[in-house]
């Protein structure tokens, strides 16, 4: 009887532990677009890059005119973010900021129009060392973040984002 009870308690402990870890570290990423733009903002976090050099207004991109629109990505939990990869229209400047609370954002990376290798269309850029699309000027020290904000700052007034992805390392929350 004692052995059976101990086994059941152990199984219960494992199930509760796995459920806790899964809920804390397998949070769902979401995005909210602000302003006027074309196509669904979820395209920015769907894991699907356009082809290098593809048109800035293709069906895999979220595109807009003017520098007012911005997009806030909720990582679903607080993570250490050591690098990112994104795909944007090559002839514009973009800013990526981060935040823990979703209210106060701090600059993370500035993407300059002349950063990549593509002369026209969508260009994939990375801050990760060793990635084939790594851009030296995009490197940053790992940050602790839950929210990422991306927006255009300057260019030809026609802007586009196809994808943004992050390396996300779990951070244990203090209780």
C-alpha positions as CSV (number, residue, x, y, z in Angstrom):
1,X,0.0,0.0,0.0
2,X,2.8,2.5,0.9
3,X,4.7,1.7,-2.3
4,X,1.6,2.2,-4.4
5,X,0.9,5.6,-2.7
6,X,4.5,6.7,-3.1
7,X,4.5,5.8,-6.8
8,X,1.2,7.7,-7.3
9,X,2.6,10.8,-5.5
10,X,5.8,10.6,-7.6
11,X,3.7,10.4,-10.8
12,X,1.5,13.4,-9.6
13,X,4.7,15.4,-8.9
14,X,6.1,14.7,-12.3
15,X,2.8,15.7,-14.1
16,X,2.5,18.9,-12.1
17,X,6.2,19.8,-12.7
18,X,6.0,19.1,-16.4
19,X,2.8,21.2,-16.6
20,X,4.4,24.1,-14.7
21,X,7.6,24.1,-16.8
22,X,5.6,23.8,-20.0
23,X,3.4,26.7,-19.2
24,X,6.3,28.9,-18.0
25,X,8.6,28.2,-20.9
26,X,6.5,27.3,-23.9
27,X,4.6,30.6,-24.0
28,X,2.9,31.5,-27.3
29,X,4.3,34.4,-29.2
30,X,1.8,37.0,-30.5
31,X,1.9,40.3,-32.4
32,X,-0.1,43.5,-32.5
33,X,0.1,46.0,-35.3
34,X,-0.6,49.7,-34.8
35,X,-1.4,52.0,-37.6
36,X,-2.4,51.3,-41.2
37,X,-0.7,48.5,-43.0
38,X,-1.4,45.8,-45.6
39,X,-1.6,42.0,-45.0
40,X,-2.0,40.3,-41.6
41,X,0.6,41.3,-39.0
42,X,0.9,37.6,-38.0
43,X,3.0,37.1,-41.2
44,X,5.8,38.8,-39.3
45,X,6.1,35.9,-36.8
46,X,4.9,33.0,-38.9
47,X,8.4,31.5,-39.5
48,X,8.2,32.0,-43.3
49,X,10.7,34.3,-45.0
50,X,10.2,35.7,-48.5
51,X,12.8,34.9,-51.1
52,X,15.8,37.1,-51.0
53,X,15.2,40.0,-53.4
54,X,11.4,39.4,-53.5
55,X,9.2,42.4,-54.0
56,X,8.6,44.5,-50.9
57,X,4.8,44.2,-51.3
58,X,4.5,40.5,-51.9
59,X,2.0,38.2,-50.1
60,X,4.5,37.1,-47.5
61,X,5.1,40.6,-46.3
62,X,3.4,43.2,-44.1
63,X,3.8,46.5,-45.9
64,X,2.8,50.1,-45.5
65,X,3.6,53.7,-46.3
66,X,4.9,56.3,-43.8
67,X,6.8,55.8,-40.5
68,X,3.7,55.8,-38.2
69,X,2.9,52.1,-38.1
70,X,4.7,49.8,-35.6
71,X,4.5,46.3,-34.4
72,X,4.8,44.9,-30.9
73,X,5.6,41.2,-30.4
74,X,4.8,39.6,-27.1
75,X,7.1,36.7,-26.5
76,X,4.6,35.3,-24.0
77,X,7.1,35.3,-21.1
78,X,10.4,37.0,-20.2
79,X,13.4,35.6,-22.0
80,X,17.1,36.3,-22.6
81,X,17.3,37.4,-26.2
82,X,20.9,37.1,-27.5
83,X,20.3,37.5,-31.2
84,X,17.7,38.0,-33.9
85,X,17.2,37.5,-37.7
86,X,14.8,39.6,-39.7
87,X,13.8,40.3,-43.3
88,X,12.9,43.8,-44.4
89,X,12.8,46.0,-47.5
90,X,16.5,46.6,-48.3
91,X,16.4,50.4,-49.0
92,X,14.9,51.6,-45.7
93,X,16.0,52.0,-42.0
94,X,14.2,50.1,-39.2
95,X,14.5,50.2,-35.5
96,X,14.0,47.2,-33.1
97,X,13.4,48.0,-29.4
98,X,12.8,45.7,-26.4
99,X,10.9,45.9,-23.1
100,X,10.1,43.8,-20.1
101,X,6.8,45.5,-19.3
102,X,5.5,46.5,-22.8
103,X,5.5,50.2,-21.8
104,X,9.1,51.4,-21.6
105,X,11.1,50.3,-24.6
106,X,14.9,50.5,-25.1
107,X,16.7,50.6,-28.4
108,X,18.2,47.2,-29.4
109,X,19.2,47.3,-33.0
110,X,19.1,49.9,-35.8
111,X,18.9,48.3,-39.3
112,X,20.4,50.6,-41.9
113,X,19.3,50.7,-45.5
114,X,22.8,49.8,-46.7
115,X,23.3,47.0,-44.2
116,X,22.6,43.9,-46.4
117,X,23.8,42.5,-49.7
118,X,20.6,42.7,-51.7
119,X,20.3,45.6,-54.1
120,X,16.5,45.4,-54.5
121,X,13.7,43.9,-52.5
122,X,13.5,41.9,-49.3
123,X,16.8,41.3,-47.5
124,X,17.5,38.9,-44.6
125,X,19.8,40.2,-41.9
126,X,21.0,38.6,-38.7
127,X,22.8,39.6,-35.5
128,X,23.8,35.9,-34.8
129,X,27.6,35.2,-35.2
130,X,28.2,32.7,-37.9
131,X,24.9,33.1,-39.6
132,X,25.3,33.5,-43.4
133,X,23.2,36.7,-43.2
134,X,25.1,38.2,-40.2
135,X,25.6,42.0,-40.3
136,X,28.4,43.2,-38.1
137,X,26.7,46.4,-37.1
138,X,23.6,44.5,-35.8
139,X,25.4,42.7,-32.9
140,X,24.1,43.4,-29.4
141,X,24.7,42.1,-25.9
142,X,21.9,39.7,-24.7
143,X,18.9,41.4,-23.2
144,X,16.1,40.4,-21.0
145,X,12.8,41.0,-22.7
146,X,9.2,40.0,-23.1
147,X,8.2,42.6,-25.8
148,X,9.9,43.5,-29.0
149,X,8.9,46.6,-31.1
150,X,9.8,47.0,-34.7
151,X,9.1,50.1,-36.9
152,X,10.5,52.0,-39.9
153,X,12.4,55.2,-39.3
154,X,13.5,56.5,-42.7
155,X,13.5,55.5,-46.3
156,X,11.5,55.8,-49.5
157,X,8.1,55.9,-47.6
158,X,7.3,52.3,-48.7
159,X,8.2,49.9,-45.9
160,X,8.0,46.1,-45.5
161,X,8.7,43.3,-43.0
162,X,8.5,39.7,-43.9
163,X,9.8,38.0,-40.8
164,X,11.5,38.5,-37.4
165,X,12.8,35.7,-35.3
166,X,14.7,35.6,-32.0
167,X,16.8,33.1,-30.0
168,X,15.0,33.0,-26.7
169,X,16.6,31.5,-23.6
170,X,14.3,30.9,-20.7
171,X,14.8,33.1,-17.6
172,X,13.6,31.7,-14.3
173,X,11.2,34.1,-12.6
174,X,11.8,35.1,-9.0
175,X,8.9,34.5,-6.6
